[in-house]
Amino acid sequence: MVNLNRLDATRRVQVVRCLVEGNSIRSTVRMTGVAKNTVAKLLVDLGTACQRYMDDHMRNLNCQRIQCDEIWSFVGAKQKNVQPHHFEDGGYAGDVWTWTAIDADTKLIPCWMMGQRDAAAARTFMEDLAGRLANRVQLTTDGHKAYLTAVSAAFGHDIDYAMLIKIYGPSPEGQRRYSPANCLGCKKEEISGMPNPAHVNTSFVERQNLTMRMSMRRFTRLTNAFSKKLENHFAAVGLHFMYYNYAKVHQTLKTTPAVKAGIANHVWSVEEIVALLGDSN
């Protein structure tokens, strides 16, 4: 196995390519021959660097239509299985929700946040989103009530906001653990401003949820590849969104979301992403 001190740029790129294509840390170890702890450290270091880069550059964005949603995962153990030993050495275990926003036109992910699915997290997320936008936008969310006060606190009246509320039927018999209830329809509810009803939907952000599950092994449903540390989970999401925004060519756009949004002038390579580490690693 190769340790971090002997990991040259070419080997780092090889490891990162495996991770951004949805492979787990263990499968990356088997394919590259790089030690597990080395892969994990590279993930944390690079994921943190990606977070810093995007936090600095996702500013003054000229988005027009934003959709938001939350996607569930867990660290260490599912909430019902959390035990005292999971919190030893200051660790965390239990549910983790990733709040995401997507520009419906450019498919850019301007911001995201990890936390609980509560009012405090909703407000922090919305205030972060509001601080990155250069103009008034139309916003669509699902019917999660925490959004109501969060959007009002972050945007005031300077937004066209609507909720798309899905109406579900009873859960199918024999499939309650794994299948959602049938969606019987949707109700569009105007909350603030004058949102265009034709653009009140959450299709793009829900499709992004699928992209996350396909691109990060730890988000796969019924998986044993869940994050064992919150730090690793945070880093994996940072690396994913860096690759998604700057390096992965969108099938419909024929370029990356960052190029489409005008915050990048070319499609990034994985080598450029790895270069964000600088000389310190």
C-alpha positions in Angstrom: 0.0 0.0 0.0 1.1 3.6 -0.8 1.0 6.1 2.0 0.4 9.9 1.7 4.0 10.9 1.8 4.7 8.9 -1.4 1.5 9.8 -3.2 2.4 11.9 -6.2 0.1 14.1 -8.3 -0.7 11.3 -10.8 -1.7 8.9 -8.0 -3.8 11.5 -6.3 -5.7 12.1 -9.5 -6.3 8.4 -9.8 -7.8 8.2 -6.3 -9.9 11.3 -6.8 -11.3 10.0 -10.1 -12.4 6.8 -8.3 -14.1 8.8 -5.5 -16.0 11.3 -7.8 -17.4 8.4 -9.8 -19.2 7.0 -6.8 -16.7 4.4 -5.5 -16.4 3.8 -1.8 -13.1 4.3 0.0 -12.5 0.5 0.3 -13.2 -0.1 -3.5 -10.8 2.8 -4.2 -8.2 1.1 -2.1 -8.6 -2.1 -4.1 -8.4 -0.4 -7.5 -5.5 2.0 -6.8 -3.4 0.2 -4.2 -3.4 3.3 -2.0 -3.7 2.7 1.7 -7.2 3.3 3.2 -6.1 5.9 5.7 -4.3 7.7 2.9 -7.4 7.8 0.7 -9.4 9.1 3.7 -6.9 11.8 4.5 -6.8 12.9 0.8 -10.6 13.0 0.8 -10.7 15.2 3.9 -7.9 17.6 2.8 -9.2 18.0 -0.8 -12.8 18.2 0.2 -12.0 21.0 2.7 -10.0 22.8 0.0 -12.9 22.5 -2.4 -15.3 23.9 0.2 -13.1 26.9 0.7 -12.7 27.6 -3.0 -16.4 27.5 -3.7 -17.3 29.5 -0.7 -15.0 32.2 -2.0 -16.2 32.1 -5.6 -19.9 31.4 -5.4 -20.7 35.1 -4.9 -22.7 37.7 -6.7 -24.5 35.0 -8.8 -27.0 36.0 -11.5 -29.4 33.2 -10.9 -33.1 33.6 -11.9 -34.9 30.5 -10.7 -33.7 28.5 -7.6 -35.1 25.2 -6.3 -34.2 23.9 -2.8 -34.5 20.5 -1.1 -33.0 18.3 1.7 -31.6 14.9 1.4 -31.2 12.5 4.3 -28.1 10.4 5.2 -26.5 9.3 8.4 -23.1 9.2 10.1 -21.9 6.3 12.3 -25.3 4.8 12.8 -28.9 5.6 12.0 -30.6 7.8 14.7 -32.5 4.9 16.3 -29.3 2.8 16.6 -27.1 5.5 18.2 -25.2 4.4 21.3 -23.1 6.4 23.9 -19.9 5.0 22.5 -20.6 6.8 19.2 -19.9 10.1 20.9 -16.5 9.1 22.4 -13.6 11.4 21.5 -16.1 14.1 20.5 -17.5 12.2 17.6 -21.0 12.5 16.2 -23.5 9.8 15.1 -27.0 9.9 13.7 -29.1 11.6 11.0 -27.5 14.2 8.8 -29.5 16.3 6.3 -27.8 18.0 3.3 -29.7 21.1 2.3 -29.1 21.9 -1.4 -30.1 24.7 -3.8 -29.9 24.5 -7.6 -30.2 27.1 -10.4 -32.9 25.7 -12.7 -31.3 27.3 -15.8 -27.5 26.6 -15.3 -27.9 23.6 -13.0 -25.3 25.3 -10.7 -25.3 24.3 -7.0 -24.7 27.8 -5.5 -24.7 26.6 -1.9 -25.4 23.6 0.4 -25.3 22.9 4.1 -25.2 20.0 6.5 -27.3 19.9 9.6 -30.6 18.8 11.0 -34.0 19.2 9.3 -35.2 22.0 11.6 -36.0 25.7 11.6 -32.5 26.8 12.7 -30.8 24.9 9.9 -33.3 26.2 7.4 -32.7 29.8 8.4 -28.9 29.4 8.2 -29.1 27.8 4.8 -31.5 30.4 3.4 -29.3 33.3 4.7 -26.3 31.8 3.1 -28.2 31.4 -0.2 -29.5 35.0 -0.1 -25.9 36.3 0.5 -24.7 34.7 -2.7 -27.3 36.1 -5.1 -27.0 39.3 -7.1 -30.6 39.9 -7.9 -34.2 38.9 -7.1 -35.0 35.3 -7.8 -38.0 32.9 -8.0 -37.6 30.3 -5.3 -39.4 26.9 -5.1 -39.3 24.5 -2.1 -41.3 21.6 -1.0 -43.9 21.9 1.8 -41.4 21.7 4.7 -42.8 24.3 7.1 -39.3 25.4 8.3 -38.8 27.2 5.0 -41.6 29.6 5.6 -39.9 31.6 8.4 -36.4 30.9 7.0 -37.2 32.5 3.6 -38.9 35.4 5.1 -36.0 36.1 7.5 -33.4 35.8 4.7 -35.1 37.6 1.8 -37.8 39.7 3.3 -40.1 40.7 0.5 -37.4 40.7 -2.1 -38.3 37.3 -3.6 -40.9 35.5 -5.6 -41.5 32.3 -3.5 -43.8 29.4 -3.9 -44.1 25.9 -2.3 -44.8 22.7 -4.3 -46.8 20.5 -1.9 -47.1 16.9 -2.8 -50.2 14.9 -1.9 -49.5 11.3 -1.0 -51.8 8.3 -0.7 -51.4 5.3 1.7 -48.2 3.3 1.7 -48.3 0.2 -0.5 -48.8 -3.0 1.5 -45.7 -5.1 2.0 -43.4 -2.3 0.9 -43.6 0.2 3.6 -39.9 0.1 4.5 -38.5 0.6 1.0 -41.1 2.3 -1.2 -42.6 5.8 -0.7 -46.4 6.2 -0.8 -48.0 7.0 -4.1 -48.0 10.6 -5.1 -51.6 11.5 -6.0 -50.8 15.1 -7.1 -49.2 18.4 -6.3 -50.5 21.7 -5.0 -48.7 25.0 -5.9 -49.0 27.5 -3.1 -47.8 31.1 -3.6 -46.1 32.4 -0.5 -44.4 35.7 -1.4 -44.1 38.1 -4.4 -45.4 37.0 -7.8 -43.9 33.6 -8.7 -44.6 32.3 -12.2 -46.7 29.2 -11.8 -45.1 27.6 -14.9 -41.8 27.6 -13.0 -43.0 26.3 -9.6 -41.5 22.9 -9.5 -38.7 21.0 -7.7 -37.8 18.6 -10.5 -34.2 19.7 -11.0 -33.3 19.6 -7.3 -34.9 16.2 -6.9 -32.9 15.0 -9.8 -29.8 16.4 -8.1 -30.7 14.2 -5.1 -30.4 11.2 -7.4 -27.1 12.5 -8.8 -25.8 12.7 -5.2 -26.9 9.1 -4.5 -25.2 7.8 -7.6 -22.0 9.9 -7.2 -21.3 9.3 -3.5 -21.3 5.8 -2.2 -22.1 6.9 1.3 -25.5 8.3 0.1 -26.7 5.0 -1.4 -29.8 3.7 0.2 -29.5 0.5 2.3 -25.7 0.8 2.2 -22.9 -0.3 4.5 -20.7 2.4 3.0 -22.1 5.2 5.2 -19.7 7.8 6.7 -18.1 6.7 9.9 -17.0 10.3 10.7 -18.8 13.6 10.1 -15.6 15.1 8.8 -15.4 12.5 6.0 -19.1 13.1 5.1 -18.6 16.8 4.9 -15.5 16.4 2.8 -17.1 13.9 0.4 -20.0 16.4 -0.3 -17.5 19.2 -0.9 -15.5 17.2 -3.4 -18.7 16.0 -5.1 -20.1 19.5 -5.7 -16.7 20.8 -6.8 -16.5 18.1 -9.4 -20.2 18.5 -10.4 -20.0 22.3 -10.7 -16.6 22.7 -12.4 -15.5 19.4 -14.0 -18.5 17.2 -15.0 -20.0 18.1 -18.3 -23.8 18.2 -18.0 -25.5 16.1 -20.6 -28.1 18.8 -21.5 -25.9 21.9 -21.2 -22.9 20.3 -23.0 -20.6 22.1 -20.6 -20.3 22.4 -16.8 -22.7 24.4 -14.6 -19.9 26.8 -13.6 -19.1 27.7 -17.2 -22.8 28.1 -18.0 -23.2 30.4 -15.0 -20.2 32.5 -16.0 -18.1 31.8 -12.9 -15.6 29.6 -14.9 -14.1 30.1 -18.3 -13.4 26.4 -19.1 -14.2 22.9 -18.0 -11.9 21.9 -15.2 -9.9 18.8 -15.2 -9.5 16.5 -12.1 -5.8 17.6 -12.1 -6.9 21.2 -11.5 -9.2 20.1 -8.7 -6.3 18.2 -7.0 -4.1 21.3 -7.5 -6.3 23.1 -5.0 -4.3 21.3 -2.3 -1.3 23.4 -3.1 2.1 22.5 -1.9 1.1 21.8 1.7 0.2 18.2 1.0 
